[in-house]
């Protein structure tokens, strides 16, 4: 067998470059780029290899390790998991900064390859700079913290170990049933060590994501359940998008006369004009879908992990005859809450289930009820998000102003905080795949970094970011990244003076305003940030507006801008669209205030409606 002698770092990068995938019939790199922040744990070896191979694997400079990994994760989501970004860091805090991003990827079932530097496998220099020693387990380092939030983890302590480790990492990230982040922890000394690698290891390999086909018996059982249903709904999750089953779910709904609801991660699988799309479901969803959920006798969940915000902490389904059928590539997700499981790719599962149902349709009365509920709630949302002259516009007013002036191809991005709920209800996709919110981990700071990744994946479309002042202050350095890499974003900062949606929860649970509201933060000199000036200091264009009419005009200017444009507006901290589902959150059983007592009574009422079982 022919071999080539290479350093471990050069072999690593050379192998990753050889991996290809097929998108729209064209062969492209599986790894389109790598983010890096260099330090003593990766600059001398991995960093040099990246520089030497930059024509085949472009490198991008990060400003914070968490941010750059979030950008890579968002890119993978926008590309429907067909391409994977790399993020490399030094040892120590550079590595642990990526742990939160790994958790985002794991929670959202998204791939990213993390290459943190690690300590020396020889242990001769121990303890080295930025090493956290475990006195009872010398082989453990801070990088072991990745194990809890990685689908695949390996520590490379000999250069030949990448021969077996890298293929396993890639297969994990491309497995629709097991997809998530892979962490290859690179010992510093091993990065520079040489080995005679087989030349065959670097031969081009083309990867295509497999489609999991369902068991016929599971399909038959699911079809039998559906045929006995008179008030079914579909819950469309992110798995529909990853499977590229948008056409199939629309056809299935039309053929079998079933209204479709969507999870936060599933929005965008149908556009607002599809006659069978009702709205988002759950705690952030709309009253239309939640009313259907209350009455439905069967929910067909497709590509969703059925998180608490989707199910109203399992209080949404009040029909005593309610049953659940779940189509998912993950066996773990299909069996939640006594569901009838169909372990399958969403596209294939819907096609096979439709064949088994033949010409069966749900009653017209049920579908007509769904349309009535949709109209009632759409009218409410339109009224609450329309033009206003009030001194401080609400989040809903801000989102509505931008939405009215957006192009169908504009992609909206938000994450965490109060804006998600407003965007979910107002920003009804005018075009498929134009809603890219992160809600699996609800990660503050994802908004701008994630939007950068989406813009990198879809450079021809405008990417519109809604971010609160709290998230902006947490992570904003990728405004600068978007400028230097010419990836224009439109960022709308809704400044309501703190973490006001949590302030809302604080009050709802009977507490007093404390720390969440900037005015109640025990600060002696409270001043609001000049976000316009801050954005301009990083090279972006920016302006501050005071009304929705000014916001609409500013958005039009932002559309014409040739670089990232930040618009800041003061917004109301106490006005929100109505919620229509219960969400279980901790509530004091021993009451300090009368408000505590009321909150606990409401908490118990919700708990009493919860679906029992695992």
Secondary structure, 3 states (H helix, E strand, C coil): CCEEEEEHHHHHHHHHHCEEEEECCEEEECCCCEEECCCCCCHHHHHHHHHHCCCCCCEEECCCHHHHHHHHHHHHHHCCCCCCCEEEECCCHHHHCCHHHHHHHHHCCCCCEEEEEECCCCCCCCCCCCCCCCCCCCCCCHHHHHHHHCCEEEEECCHHHHHHHHHHHHHHHHCCCCCCCEEEEEEHHHHHCEEEEEHHHHCCEEECCCCCCCCHHHHHHHHHHHHCCCCEEEEECHHHHHCCCHHHHHHHHHHHCCEEEECHHHCCCCCCCCCCEEEECCCCCCHHHHHHHHHCCEEEEECCCCCHHHHCCCCCCCCCCCEEEEEECCHHHHCHHHCEEEECCHHHHHHHHHHHHCCCCCCHHHHHHHHHHHHHHHHHHHHHCCCCCCCCCCHHHHHHHHHHCCCCCCEEECECCHHHHHHHHHCCCCCCCCECCECCCCCCCHHHHHHHHHHHHCCCCCEEEEEEHHHHHHCCCHHHHHHHCCCCCEEEEEECCECHHHHHHHHHCCCCCCCCEHHHCCCCCCCCCCHHHHHHHCCCEEEEECCHHHHHHHHHHHHHCCCCEEEEEECCCCCCCCCCCCCCCCCCCCCCCHHHHHHHHHHHHHHCCCCCCC
